[in-house]
């Protein structure tokens, strides 16, 4: 059997889909499992065991629904038996329909049920991991018990590595650490853990923000990797680090899937739906001082900047990190 999975469009969601991919492999042993992934995220499926082929999709190259259809049509020669559509978008269903996969499975969102052979209603207020696995359970009528989110990065052991990754970025402004708060927290961490280096990461479009936090300081204990690393390299650095401090963002899920001690700082996001899934080595912190938390908006309408992030207690972050480092 040949199976094609259309992966989600965001880093965190792709990472959270790993439990779904593993469940597909277990339910269909010996099958060829291929994936479609957004070009910007094409490094990540290489860390997911058992994937046979990665089809990279570029929205710039295949624009609009016509472009999506052209991309899906190119896959017809593969003669897929099953197409699992994890994103809820109409375009992803068009892609599956164009591929002529025998069965096309997904949630019936955005009126796309007519493009799917097997369309299901989505349960509300589910964690994203359970949402993906729920689709497979509905289609196969089999309960999925193995729900761990996991990726694998081959790396050399580093027994004396004293390196902590810090991520202040997020796609949504309401989940990004305000600049003044980020500078203050970085100084607190720097002074609280004098034996450690801190690596700051970010995409090319986040580089300006990280550069502003680091400033002109020439310090070997603070390393600015923003705009200099691809996702695959970020995963490699994570695998060698002692812990990760991060906002609610894709890197939070990446660290959690690597079984790293991960401290996630929440603002507007709702941790019941989108927090990293694996509970071991995970600490979720939020200020919890505002009635509007969590608002799940991409921008803060009340305060201009995400005050829920600004009110986070630095000492709680320090204490959480201390516990992980003392047990490392």
ABEGO torsion letter per residue (X at the ends): XBBBBBBBABAAAAAAAAAAAAAAAAABBGBBBBBBBBAAAAAAAAABBGBABBBBBBAAABBEAAAAAAAAAAAAAAGBABBBBABABAAAAAAAAAAGBABBBBBBBGGAAAABABBBBBBBGBBAAAAAAAAAAAAAGBBBABABBBBBBBBBBBAABBBBBBBABBABAAABBBAAAAAAAAAAAAAABAABBBBBBEBAAAAAAAAAAAEABBBAABBBABGABBAAAAAAAAAABABBBBBBBAAAAAAAAAGBBBBBBBBABBAAAABBABABGBBBBBAGABAAOBAGBABBAAAGBBAAAAABBAAAAAAAAAAAAAAX
